[in-house]
Amino acid sequence: MFLARDKNNDLYLFNELPQRGSECWWAETGIDGTYLRLENSLFAEVTWEGEPVPAALSSFARGSA
């Protein structure tokens, strides 16, 4: 998974390495389910000028967090 931020500051989590377009990042497959929009205030270090950042999800057992 990868985090990437579009030129308009929207932040996305991609299932695969996205490609840079003229104003946004896009997944090669380009279908629903390949990305998830996240809250813009998260991960300020991810910028349009930078490259996608590798990311991973973790789950916690109920009551352990």
C-alpha positions as CSV (number, residue, x, y, z in Angstrom):
1,M,0.0,0.0,0.0
2,F,1.1,3.6,-0.6
3,L,0.1,7.1,0.6
4,A,0.0,9.9,-2.0
5,R,-1.3,13.4,-2.0
6,D,-2.8,15.1,-5.1
7,K,-2.0,18.6,-6.2
8,N,-5.2,19.9,-4.6
9,N,-4.0,18.4,-1.2
10,D,-6.4,15.4,-1.2
11,L,-4.7,12.4,0.5
12,Y,-5.2,8.8,-0.7
13,L,-4.2,5.3,0.3
14,F,-3.6,3.2,-2.7
15,N,-3.6,-0.6,-2.9
16,E,-0.8,-0.5,-5.5
17,L,2.0,1.9,-6.4
18,P,0.1,4.9,-8.1
19,Q,1.3,6.8,-11.2
20,R,1.6,10.6,-11.2
21,G,-0.8,12.4,-13.5
22,S,-0.7,16.1,-14.3
23,E,-2.7,17.0,-11.1
24,C,-3.4,13.7,-9.3
25,W,-2.1,10.2,-8.6
26,W,-3.9,7.2,-10.2
27,A,-3.8,3.5,-9.9
28,E,-2.9,1.5,-13.0
29,T,-6.1,-0.6,-12.8
30,G,-8.2,2.6,-12.2
31,I,-11.2,0.9,-10.7
32,D,-13.1,1.3,-7.5
33,G,-11.5,-0.4,-4.5
34,T,-7.9,0.4,-5.5
35,Y,-7.7,3.6,-3.4
36,L,-9.3,5.2,-0.3
37,R,-9.5,8.9,0.3
38,L,-8.2,9.9,3.8
39,E,-8.6,13.0,6.0
40,N,-6.4,15.7,4.5
41,S,-4.9,16.7,7.9
42,L,-3.2,13.2,8.3
43,F,0.4,12.6,7.2
44,A,1.5,16.2,6.6
45,E,4.9,14.8,5.4
46,V,3.2,13.3,2.3
47,T,3.2,16.1,-0.3
48,W,2.4,16.4,-4.0
49,E,6.0,17.2,-4.7
50,G,7.2,14.0,-3.1
51,E,6.8,10.4,-4.2
52,P,4.2,7.9,-2.8
53,V,5.1,6.6,0.7
54,P,4.9,2.9,1.5
55,A,2.3,2.2,4.1
56,A,0.9,-0.8,6.0
57,L,-2.3,-1.3,8.0
58,S,-2.4,-3.0,11.4
59,S,-5.3,-4.4,13.3
60,F,-5.7,-4.7,17.0
61,A,-7.7,-7.2,18.9
62,R,-10.7,-5.6,20.6
63,G,-9.7,-4.2,24.0
64,S,-6.0,-4.1,23.4
65,A,-5.7,-0.6,22.0
